[in-house]
Amino acid sequence: MEKDIIICTCEEVYKSTIVKAIKDKGLKTVEAVGEETGAGTVCGQCQDDIQKILDEINNK
């Protein structure tokens, strides 16, 4: 099993939290992930990582 990693250090949001939110709520944008989880809403440095996760899940 893949080790859970922190994606957003400002808000301490883990990859598993972001993946669950995307799958459960059908999120399509970085902004929607931010509204749901708080990830990417402080400094914005993790927004590219969030986009990669969105692409992985939504392009399956």
C-alpha positions as CSV (number, residue, x, y, z in Angstrom):
1,M,0.0,0.0,0.0
2,E,1.2,3.5,-0.9
3,K,2.3,5.6,2.1
4,D,0.0,8.5,2.6
5,I,1.8,11.8,1.9
6,I,1.0,15.3,3.0
7,I,0.1,17.4,-0.1
8,C,-0.7,20.8,1.6
9,T,1.7,21.5,4.4
10,C,-0.1,24.8,5.3
11,E,-3.4,23.1,6.1
12,E,-1.9,19.6,6.8
13,V,-4.0,17.9,4.1
14,Y,-3.0,14.4,3.1
15,K,-3.3,12.9,-0.4
16,S,-5.9,10.4,0.9
17,T,-8.1,13.2,2.1
18,I,-7.9,14.9,-1.3
19,V,-8.5,11.6,-3.2
20,K,-11.5,10.8,-1.1
21,A,-13.0,14.3,-1.6
22,I,-12.5,14.1,-5.3
23,K,-14.2,10.7,-5.6
24,D,-17.0,11.3,-3.1
25,K,-17.9,14.8,-4.3
26,G,-17.0,14.5,-8.0
27,L,-14.6,17.4,-7.8
28,K,-13.1,18.7,-11.0
29,T,-11.0,21.7,-10.2
30,V,-8.2,22.8,-7.8
31,E,-10.5,25.5,-6.5
32,A,-13.2,22.9,-5.6
33,V,-10.7,20.7,-3.8
34,G,-9.6,23.8,-1.9
35,E,-13.2,24.7,-0.9
36,E,-13.8,21.1,0.3
37,T,-10.5,20.3,2.0
38,G,-8.7,23.6,2.5
39,A,-5.8,22.3,0.4
40,G,-4.1,24.9,-1.8
41,T,-5.8,27.9,-0.2
42,V,-3.0,29.4,1.8
43,C,0.3,29.8,-0.2
44,G,-0.8,27.9,-3.3
45,Q,2.4,25.9,-3.6
46,C,0.6,22.6,-3.7
47,Q,-1.9,23.5,-6.4
48,D,0.1,21.7,-9.1
49,D,0.2,18.6,-7.0
50,I,-3.6,18.8,-6.5
51,Q,-4.1,19.2,-10.2
52,K,-2.0,16.0,-10.8
53,I,-4.2,14.1,-8.4
54,L,-7.3,15.5,-10.2
55,D,-5.9,14.4,-13.5
56,E,-5.1,10.9,-12.3
57,I,-8.6,10.3,-10.9
58,N,-10.7,12.1,-13.4
59,N,-8.9,10.8,-16.5
60,K,-9.3,7.1,-15.6
